[in-house]
Amino acid sequence: MHTANVLYYDGLAPYVAGLSSAYLWVCILCYLCFYLMFLLQTAKKASRAEAYKLQNERLKMRVLTEQIKPHFIFNALTTIKSSYHGNLTRETMP
């Protein structure tokens, strides 16, 4: 308590005067608990954001894959058509 009296009389920490050390420890522990909860919530939000980012990348790849399919079908049909017409012209020419 001597330290608290010195701080009080020097004007550095007048709010410490008259408080028990148990109360100060409880305040410190409460602060640490709230800080720990804040850190855990921040880590959970970061993890959730990373999961959303991964899901977004998967959806982008799925959309791109779905866009490729019609082009592939169109190109395959065009190849078949040109092959068919090529065969017709070869058969008709003597």
C-alpha positions in Angstrom: 0.0 0.0 0.0 3.0 2.2 0.4 3.5 2.4 -3.4 -0.1 3.4 -3.9 0.3 6.2 -1.3 3.5 7.5 -3.0 1.7 7.5 -6.4 -1.3 9.3 -4.9 0.8 12.0 -3.2 2.8 12.5 -6.4 -0.4 13.0 -8.3 0.4 10.3 -10.8 -2.4 7.9 -10.0 -5.1 9.3 -7.6 -7.6 6.6 -8.6 -5.5 3.9 -6.9 -5.9 5.5 -3.5 -8.3 3.6 -1.2 -8.7 0.5 -3.5 -7.8 -2.9 -2.2 -5.2 -5.0 -4.1 -7.9 -7.7 -4.6 -10.1 -5.3 -6.5 -7.2 -4.2 -8.7 -6.4 -7.9 -9.5 -10.0 -8.5 -10.3 -10.0 -5.5 -12.7 -6.8 -6.7 -14.3 -8.2 -10.2 -14.7 -11.5 -8.9 -16.2 -9.5 -6.8 -18.7 -7.4 -9.8 -19.7 -10.5 -12.0 -20.1 -12.2 -9.4 -22.4 -9.0 -9.0 -24.4 -8.7 -12.8 -24.8 -12.4 -12.9 -25.9 -11.6 -10.1 -28.4 -8.7 -12.1 -29.8 -10.7 -15.3 -30.1 -13.5 -13.4 -31.9 -11.0 -11.8 -34.3 -9.4 -15.2 -35.1 -12.9 -16.7 -35.7 -13.8 -13.9 -38.0 -10.5 -14.3 -39.9 -11.2 -18.0 -40.2 -14.7 -17.4 -41.5 -13.4 -14.8 -44.0 -10.8 -17.3 -45.3 -13.6 -19.9 -45.7 -15.7 -17.5 -47.7 -12.8 -16.6 -49.8 -12.1 -20.2 -50.6 -15.8 -20.8 -51.4 -15.8 -17.8 -53.7 -12.8 -19.1 -55.6 -14.5 -22.5 -56.0 -17.6 -20.9 -57.3 -15.6 -18.8 -59.8 -14.0 -21.9 -61.1 -17.3 -23.6 -61.4 -18.7 -20.7 -63.4 -15.7 -20.8 -65.7 -16.1 -24.5 -66.2 -19.8 -24.1 -67.0 -18.9 -21.4 -69.6 -16.4 -23.7 -71.2 -18.9 -26.5 -71.8 -21.1 -24.7 -74.3 -18.0 -23.7 -76.3 -16.8 -27.2 -76.3 -20.1 -28.5 -77.6 -20.2 -25.8 -80.2 -16.7 -26.6 -81.4 -17.4 -30.3 -81.5 -20.5 -29.8 -83.5 -18.7 -27.5 -85.9 -16.0 -30.0 -86.4 -18.5 -32.8 -87.1 -20.4 -30.5 -89.5 -17.2 -29.5 -91.4 -16.1 -33.2 -91.5 -19.6 -34.2 -92.8 -19.5 -31.5 -95.5 -16.0 -32.4 -96.4 -17.0 -36.0 -96.9 -19.9 -35.0 -99.1 -17.7 -32.9 -101.4 -15.2 -35.7 -101.7 -17.9 -38.3 -102.6 -19.6 -36.1 -105.2 -16.3 -35.2 -107.0 -15.4 -37.9 -109.7 
